[in-house]
Amino acid sequence: MSAPQKPERRSNTSELMRYAGLGAQLFVTIGICVWLGLKADKWLRIPLPLLVWLLPLLAVGIMIYKLVNDTSKRK
C-alpha cells in the first residue's frame, strides 16, 4: 500500500488560496483606481472620464507584469 496523498492535497489548497488572494488583490486594486480616477477627474475638472479609464488599465498592466514575474521564477 502507498502512503496517503495528504501532502499533495495540502499544496493544492495552498495554491488555491494563493490565487484567490491574487484575485482579491486585483479586484481591490481596480476598485481603488476607479475611485481615485473619479476623484482626480473631478478635481482636475476633466470633462471626459480619462483617469477613470487610465488608472485601472495601468494597474492591471502592472499586476499582470508582477504576476508573470512571480510565477515564472526559476528555482
C-alpha positions in Angstrom: 0.0 0.0 0.0 1.1 3.5 -0.7 1.1 6.5 1.6 -1.9 8.8 1.7 -1.9 11.8 -0.7 -2.4 14.4 2.0 0.7 16.5 1.3 -0.4 16.9 -2.3 -3.8 18.0 -1.3 -2.4 20.5 1.1 -0.3 22.0 -1.6 -3.3 22.2 -3.9 -5.2 24.1 -1.2 -2.3 26.4 -0.6 -2.1 27.1 -4.4 -5.8 27.8 -4.5 -5.6 30.2 -1.6 -2.6 31.9 -3.2 -4.5 32.5 -6.5 -7.7 33.5 -4.6 -5.6 36.1 -2.8 -4.2 37.4 -6.0 -7.7 37.7 -7.5 -8.9 39.6 -4.5 -5.9 41.9 -4.6 -6.6 42.6 -8.3 -10.3 43.3 -7.6 -9.5 45.7 -4.8 -6.7 47.5 -6.8 -9.1 48.1 -9.7 -11.8 49.4 -7.4 -9.3 51.8 -5.7 -8.0 53.0 -9.1 -11.5 53.7 -10.4 -12.4 55.6 -7.2 -9.1 57.6 -7.4 -9.8 58.3 -11.1 -13.2 59.6 -10.4 -11.8 61.9 -7.7 -8.9 63.1 -9.9 -11.2 63.8 -12.8 -13.5 65.9 -10.6 -10.5 67.7 -9.0 -8.9 68.4 -12.4 -12.3 69.2 -14.0 -11.7 66.9 -17.0 -14.9 66.6 -19.0 -14.0 63.1 -20.2 -13.6 60.2 -17.7 -10.0 59.9 -18.8 -8.3 59.0 -15.5 -11.2 56.6 -14.6 -10.0 54.5 -17.6 -6.3 55.1 -17.5 -5.6 54.4 -13.8 -7.3 50.9 -13.7 -5.7 49.9 -17.1 -2.3 50.9 -15.7 -2.9 49.0 -12.5 -3.9 45.9 -14.4 -0.8 46.1 -16.6 1.4 46.4 -13.6 -0.4 43.5 -11.8 -0.1 41.2 -14.9 3.6 42.1 -15.1 4.1 41.3 -11.4 2.1 38.0 -11.7 4.2 36.8 -14.7 7.4 37.6 -12.8 6.3 35.9 -9.6 5.0 32.8 -11.3 7.9 32.3 -13.7 10.8 32.5 -11.1 13.4 29.9 -11.7 14.0 27.6 -8.7 
